[in-house]
Amino acid sequence: MKSKKIGCNCLIAATFLLGAVNAHAASQTMDKIKSTGAVTMGVRESSIPMSYTIGDSRFDGYHVEVCRMILADIKANLGLSTLRINYQPVTSQNRVPLVQNGTVDIECGTTTNNTARAKDVGFANTLYVEEVRIAVKANSGITSIAQLAGKKVATTTGTTSVQLLRKHEKANGVNFDEVFGKDHADSFLLLESGRADAFVMDGSILAGNIANSKNPKDYKIVGEVLSTEPIAIMVPKNDPEFKAAVNAAIAKIVANGNMPKLWNKWFLAPIPPKNIVVGLELSPATKNAWANLNDKPAEDYNKK
């Protein structure tokens, strides 16, 4: 009964949002997509299973597939017979500027929706809620933040993870050295090669890299949850009509019951190219985000 109510609410939301799109002035991004018959999707190269390369300049993942479904809906609304998707790899450092300057039309990676970034870009409604954790070698003896004192902690350049670690109440008096990877695969390599004692990042990225490693049993995710963060699709800030079209498509995806299927496909079943299983169960926070679609920033999730 509850699921039917959720589906009904989402269909109503989708209808309302689609009406809002049609009622407003033309969208700059939609006009560009219609005139060129193409769209540029920002993707990550090593954010398994959210957004990553599967080789030969091809990309896939949970957020990538969601974005393809969104763009299929937009293609239909624009009356296009075909829509070419150009994949633009982005990094933690350049993802916001590339959306801001129009190089990327829709960014489908692992970006936290927070108030600082929202000054420069827009965020669609959240379909994934992340927990920031710590990955270590299984034989390290490290099980908590306090044990990071005097250790080297890896993170990816341009992310907020180490700042979150330093701000955590249990990190008071814990001094550690930061080492930086250029992307998530590089950061995990720092841990794998012994150049770092821990890797602080989104739980899904940690789980994906561990599952993709040579010996997954050599690593574990430990310690306190540093932060709960909404990971959302980025869109241009100056184009509310395009954001409304994206959110209308998201509401349809949820209402049609596709989200649990997508979760099982990308987090609980073998994924390409190596048929690894990330093994991350659906969290109550993510399930709640599907049931109550919103674009609340991370600050709202972490209010005491």
C-alpha positions, 0 to 999 in steps of 0.5 A: 500500500505504501509503495502505491502511494509513493508511486502516485505521489511521484506521478503527480510530481512528474506531471506538475513538473512537466507542466512547469517546464512547458509553462516557462520560457525556453531552456537554454540547455534544452534549446542547445540539445534540440538544435544540435541533437547532442548533449554532453554528459560529465562522467567519472573514470573510476567512481565504481559503481556510480560512474566509471569507464568500462574501456574503449571510451565507454562509461557506465554506472548507477548515475550514468544509467539514471542520466541516460534514462533522464535524457531519453525522456528529454529526447522524447519531450523535444520530439527528437528522433535521435540524441547523441550523448557525448561523454566528457570525463571530469575530475573532482577539481574541474567538474563544477567549472565545466558545468558552470561554463557550459562545457558539460550539460549534465554531470552524472558522477559522485558530486555532493550537493552542498550550499557552497557548490550550489552557489555555482551550479544546480542540483537535481533531486537526490537519488543516492545518499552516501556515508563517508567512511574510512578504508584500511588494510584488514591487517592494519589494526585500525578500527576508528578515527583515533587510531589515525594519529600519526598516520598518512590518510589518502583522499582525492584532490578536490573532494571534501572528505579529509575536511569532514574527517578533521571536523569530526568530534572524535578527531579532536587532537588526532594529527595525521598527514594528508596524501592526495590522489588525482582520482579515486583509483589513484587514491586507492593505489596509495592505500594499496601500495602502503603510501597511505594507511587509510583512504577517506571517501564515500562508502560506495567508492571505497566498496567499489575500489575494494571489490575491484582490487586484486585481493578484496579480502585484504581491505575493510571499511571501518570507523565512524560515519563521518558524514551523510551526504546527498549525491546528486546530478549537477545541472547548470544553475542559470537554467531552472527549466532544464532542472525542472525537466530533469526532475520531471524525468526523475519522478517518472523513473521513481514512479515506474519502480525502476530505482530498486532494480537499478540498485540491485543491478549496480550494487548487488549484482556483477557489473562490467567489465570484470563482473565484480560485486560491490555488495552495498545494501540499500540504505534507509536514507537512500530509500527515503530520498526516493520516497520524498524527492528533494534537492536538500543540501548536505548541510540539511542532512547533518543538522544535529 
